[in-house]
Amino acid sequence: MRTRTDDTPDTPGPFDRPEPHVSDFNEPVVAEFRANGGRVGGMFEGGDLLLLTTVGARSGHEHTTPLGYVRVDGRLLVIGSAGGSDRHPAWYHNLLAHPMVRVELGTEEFAAIAVPAEGDDRDALFAEVVRRVPGYGDYQDGTERILPVIALEPMADEESTPAANLAEALVRVHRWLRGQLLRVREETDAYLADRDERAAREGAVPAPGLTLQLRQHCLGFCESLHMHHDKEEMMFPALAERHPHLADTLRRLSEEHRTVDRIRADLQALLAGLATADPRAFGAELDRMSRELEAHLDHEEATLLPVLAAVPLPTG
C-alpha cells in the first residue's frame, strides 16, 4: 500500500523528526520493512518498529505509517508523538474516524481495532512507556498537548485452517460479528452499571458521555458489518444467476441489508458526540440493532448455507 501525501502521517515513535515531506521519507522505510521481514537499517536499526495502515478521515484512502511501538502487559501500544509538535498526527485523526486498522509486525500482518487509552489508564501506560523509552517523555515536555497512547487490539484470531467453501466462510464471518456485537453489548452494560453506581454513591445525576473504548469498539463493529454486507451485495448477482430460484430470497436479504444499515447509521450518529451522548439512548439503540441483526444473520444462514456449501472458495 502506497503512502499518500494527504493526511500526512507521523514518523516513527521516539526516533521521529519533523520532515518537510514526510510521505517521501516513509515510502523507502515501508518498502525496506516489507522486503526484510520487518527489519530496517539506518537511523531505525534495532528499534521496535511496526507499520500501521489507517483509512484517511477526510480522503477515505489508505495510509501506511512506520511507528515505534512498546508492549506493556501484553498490550501493543503506539504513541501519537508527532515529534513533540502541538498537533496530533494525521494517523491519529484517521483511527478516531475509522478504528479498524491493519498492523504489520515483523512478518505478521493482522487486523486490529485502535483504542486510545483514557484517564488513569493512559497516564499509567505512558509512565511505563517513558520508563522504557525516555524520548517520549522529552516529546511530552515540549508540548502542552497530551500525547495519545493507543492500544492496537487484534480483532480476531485467524482460523487455523482455511474455509472449505463459501458456506463455511460465511459462518466464520457471522460468528465473528456475533462475538464483536456481544463484546460491545457487555462493555455497554458494564459501563452503564458502573456509571449508575457512581452516581448513586455520589448522590448526583449521571453525566452524559461515553468512553473512547466503547466508541472505538462499536465503530469498529459497525465498519465490519458494513464491509461484510458490501461484499455480500457484490456476490448476490452471480449467485442469483447460477441459482435463479434464490432471486427472491436474495432480494429480501438486500432489503434487510438496507434496514440493518439504517440502524447502523443511527448508532454511529449517537456516537458522534462522545462527550454529550446519551448512554441510555445508545444502549437502547444497541439492543434494537442487536435483535434485528441476530434475526438477519439467522435468516441468512437458513437460506444461503445449503446453496453456498456447494460453492468452493475462489483461489488466489
C-alpha positions as a printed Julia matrix, in Angstrom:
316×3 Matrix{Float64}:
   0.0     0.0     0.0
   1.48    3.3    -1.07
   1.79    6.11    1.46
  -0.1     9.13    0.17
   0.74   12.81    0.54
  -2.61   13.88    2.02
  -3.4    13.16    5.7
   0.36   13.36    6.24
   1.41   10.55    8.6
   3.66   10.62   11.61
   7.23    9.36   11.54
   8.39    6.56   13.82
   7.93    6.78   17.58
  10.79    8.1    19.67
  13.02    8.45   16.62
  10.71   10.73   14.66
  11.75   14.13   13.39
   9.62   16.77   11.64
  10.2    16.34    7.91
   9.15   18.69    5.08
   8.0    15.72    3.01
   7.07   13.02    5.5
   5.44   10.69    2.95
   8.61   10.77    0.81
  10.51    9.81    3.93
   8.16    6.97    4.82
   7.97    5.22    1.46
  11.5     3.72    1.45
  11.13    2.75    5.13
   7.89    0.9     4.36
   9.46   -0.81    1.35
  12.53   -1.89    3.34
  10.36   -3.14    6.21
   8.31   -5.35    3.89
  11.29   -6.6     1.92
  13.21   -7.66    5.05
  10.57   -9.14    7.35
  10.25   -6.03    9.49
  13.96   -5.22    9.73
  15.18   -1.8     8.67
  18.55   -0.11    8.8
  19.81    3.42    9.11
  18.5     5.55   11.96
  15.82    2.95   12.8
  18.11   -0.07   13.01
  17.45   -2.12   16.13
  14.29   -0.18   17.02
  10.88   -1.73   17.64
   9.02   -0.74   14.5
   5.62   -1.65   13.02
   3.58   -0.48   10.06
   0.15    0.96   10.78
  -2.34    1.28    7.93
  -5.26    3.62    8.58
  -8.07    4.97    6.42
  -7.94    8.72    5.9
 -10.54   10.62    7.92
 -11.11   13.02    5.01
  -9.86   11.2     1.94
 -11.02    7.64    2.63
  -7.7     6.41    1.22
  -5.36    4.01    3.0
  -2.18    5.37    4.56
   0.69    3.26    5.84
   2.9     4.77    8.53
   6.02    3.32   10.22
   5.76    3.77   14.0
   7.71    2.8    17.06
   5.84    0.55   19.46
   6.02   -0.64   23.06
   4.4    -3.7    24.65
   3.04   -3.19   28.17
   1.25   -6.04   29.97
   0.51   -7.75   26.7
  -0.88   -4.59   25.09
   0.62   -3.37   21.84
   0.96    0.41   22.14
   1.84    3.27   19.78
   2.2     6.91   20.81
   0.87    9.93   18.91
   4.07   11.87   19.47
   4.34   13.73   16.13
   7.87   14.68   17.12
   6.57   16.65   20.1
   4.56   19.04   17.91
   1.43   20.8    19.15
  -0.84   18.9    16.75
  -1.89   15.28   16.77
  -0.5    13.26   13.84
  -2.9    12.67   10.95
  -2.91    8.91   11.52
  -4.41    9.52   14.98
  -7.31   11.5    13.48
  -7.7     8.71   10.94
  -8.1     5.97   13.53
 -10.6     8.04   15.51
 -12.73    8.22   12.37
 -12.04    4.61   11.3
 -10.96    2.4    14.22
 -10.31   -0.65   12.03
  -6.6    -0.69   11.13
  -4.03   -3.09    9.7
  -0.81   -3.82   11.59
   2.37   -5.28   10.14
   4.77   -6.54   12.79
   7.8    -8.4    11.52
   6.39  -10.91    9.03
   2.98  -10.93   10.73
   0.01   -8.92    9.46
  -3.32   -8.65   11.25
  -6.43   -6.52   11.59
  -6.86   -4.56   14.8
  -9.12   -2.03   16.47
  -7.26    1.1    17.6
  -8.37    2.2    21.07
  -6.85    5.31   22.73
  -6.32    4.88   26.47
  -8.04    7.35   28.79
  -7.62    8.84   32.25
  -5.58    6.96   34.83
  -5.06    4.05   32.43
  -3.46    6.36   29.87
  -1.25    8.02   32.48
  -0.02    4.69   33.9
   0.72    3.31   30.44
   2.54    6.46   29.35
   4.66    6.45   32.51
   5.75    2.89   31.74
   6.42    3.77   28.1
   8.62    6.7    29.18
  10.47    4.46   31.64
  11.4     2.19   28.75
  11.81    4.83   26.02
  12.68    8.19   27.65
  12.44   10.02   24.32
   8.67   10.05   24.6
   8.95   11.98   27.86
  11.06   14.6    26.07
   8.34   14.94   23.43
   5.66   15.36   26.1
   7.75   18.01   27.89
   7.91   20.0    24.65
   4.16   20.45   24.18
   1.02   21.16   26.19
  -0.79   18.58   24.04
  -1.37   15.28   25.87
   0.31   12.64   23.73
  -2.23    9.91   22.9
  -1.45    6.33   23.91
  -3.19    3.92   21.54
  -3.67    0.2    22.08
  -3.83   -1.89   18.9
  -6.19   -4.75   19.77
  -6.19   -7.71   17.35
  -9.7    -8.05   16.01
  -9.83  -11.84   15.85
  -7.65  -14.9    15.92
  -7.16  -16.34   12.46
  -8.71  -19.74   11.84
  -6.07  -22.45   11.79
  -7.39  -23.92    8.54
  -8.9   -22.19    5.51
 -12.64  -22.44    4.92
 -13.62  -25.32    2.65
 -16.43  -23.44    0.88
 -18.43  -20.22    0.9
 -20.88  -21.57    3.49
 -18.1   -22.17    5.99
 -16.59  -18.75    5.23
 -19.98  -17.11    5.83
 -20.43  -18.92    9.15
 -16.99  -17.78   10.29
 -17.74  -14.15    9.46
 -21.11  -14.35   11.21
 -19.51  -15.96   14.24
 -17.01  -13.1    14.41
 -19.72  -10.45   14.0
 -21.8   -12.04   16.76
 -18.77  -12.15   19.03
 -17.93   -8.49   18.43
 -21.55   -7.46   18.99
 -21.64   -9.41   22.26
 -18.44   -7.71   23.38
 -19.85   -4.25   22.68
 -23.08   -5.09   24.5
 -21.17   -6.43   27.52
 -18.99   -3.31   27.63
 -22.1    -1.13   27.38
 -23.84   -2.97   30.23
 -20.73   -2.75   32.41
 -20.29    0.95   31.65
 -23.92    1.79   32.42
 -23.86   -0.23   35.66
 -20.65    1.47   36.82
 -21.99    4.89   35.83
 -25.22    4.38   37.8
 -23.34    3.02   40.8
 -21.04    6.03   40.94
 -23.96    8.42   40.55
 -25.86    6.73   43.38
 -22.8     6.76   45.61
 -22.13   10.42   44.96
 -25.81   11.4    45.03
 -25.57   13.06   41.62
 -27.34   12.82   38.28
 -25.22   10.67   35.93
 -23.35   12.82   33.45
 -23.8    12.17   29.74
 -21.0    10.79   27.65
 -19.39    7.55   26.51
 -15.87    6.19   26.78
 -13.45    6.16   23.86
 -13.06    2.4    24.34
 -16.78    1.82   23.88
 -16.92    4.21   20.94
 -13.98    2.62   19.12
 -15.21   -0.94   19.6
 -18.7     0.0    18.44
 -17.45    1.93   15.41
 -15.14   -0.96   14.53
 -18.06   -3.36   14.66
 -20.21   -1.04   12.54
 -17.47   -0.75    9.92
 -17.02   -4.53    9.86
 -20.75   -5.09    9.4
 -20.9    -2.53    6.58
 -17.95   -4.13    4.76
 -19.46   -7.61    5.16
 -22.74   -6.52    3.62
 -20.95   -4.74    0.77
 -19.11   -7.98   -0.07
 -22.34   -9.94    0.04
 -24.04   -7.46   -2.28
 -21.19   -7.97   -4.75
 -21.7   -11.75   -4.54
 -25.52  -11.79   -4.85
 -25.83  -11.09   -8.64
 -23.58  -14.02   -9.58
 -25.36  -16.22   -7.05
 -28.78  -15.29   -8.47
 -27.58  -16.03  -11.99
 -26.34  -19.5   -11.04
 -29.34  -20.24   -8.78
 -32.41  -18.45  -10.24
 -34.69  -19.91   -7.57
 -32.83  -17.78   -5.0
 -33.63  -14.46   -6.7
 -36.49  -13.54   -4.34
 -34.51  -14.65   -1.3
 -31.51  -12.56   -2.31
 -33.74   -9.57   -2.98
 -35.23   -9.86    0.53
 -31.75  -10.17    2.02
 -30.71   -6.99    0.21
 -33.72   -5.23    1.7
 -32.68   -6.47    5.14
 -29.18   -5.15    4.47
 -30.64   -1.69    3.92
 -32.64   -1.93    7.14
 -29.6    -3.04    9.15
 -27.54   -0.31    7.52
 -30.03    2.36    8.63
 -29.81    1.06   12.19
 -26.01    1.08   11.96
 -26.07    4.69   10.76
 -28.36    5.65   13.67
 -25.94    4.04   16.1
 -22.96    5.83   14.58
 -24.83    9.13   14.82
 -25.27    8.56   18.56
 -21.52    8.01   18.84
 -20.66   11.24   17.02
 -20.89   13.41   20.14
 -18.77   11.4    22.55
 -18.97   13.81   25.49
 -22.67   14.59   25.14
 -24.0    11.21   24.0
 -26.95    9.81   25.96
 -25.74    6.42   27.24
 -29.3     5.14   27.75
 -30.29    6.06   24.2
 -27.11    4.4    22.95
 -27.89    1.24   24.92
 -31.47    1.12   23.63
 -30.3     1.6    20.04
 -27.68   -1.11   20.51
 -30.33   -3.52   21.82
 -32.58   -2.77   18.86
 -29.74   -3.26   16.41
 -28.73   -6.5    18.12
 -32.18   -8.03   17.82
 -32.56   -7.14   14.16
 -29.02   -8.19   13.3
 -29.31  -11.58   15.02
 -32.58  -12.23   13.18
 -30.95  -11.22    9.89
 -27.93  -13.46   10.4
 -30.14  -16.41   11.36
 -32.32  -15.93    8.27
 -29.3   -15.51    6.01
 -27.75  -18.74    7.28
 -31.01  -20.68    6.94
 -31.49  -19.61    3.33
 -27.94  -19.41    1.96
 -25.87  -22.08    3.69
 -27.37  -25.06    1.79
 -26.5   -23.39   -1.52
 -23.12  -21.97   -0.52
 -21.94  -25.32    0.84
 -21.56  -26.47   -2.77
 -19.6   -23.37   -3.84
 -15.82  -23.66   -3.36
 -13.83  -20.61   -2.32
 -12.08  -18.89   -5.22
  -8.33  -19.45   -5.29
  -5.69  -16.76   -5.09
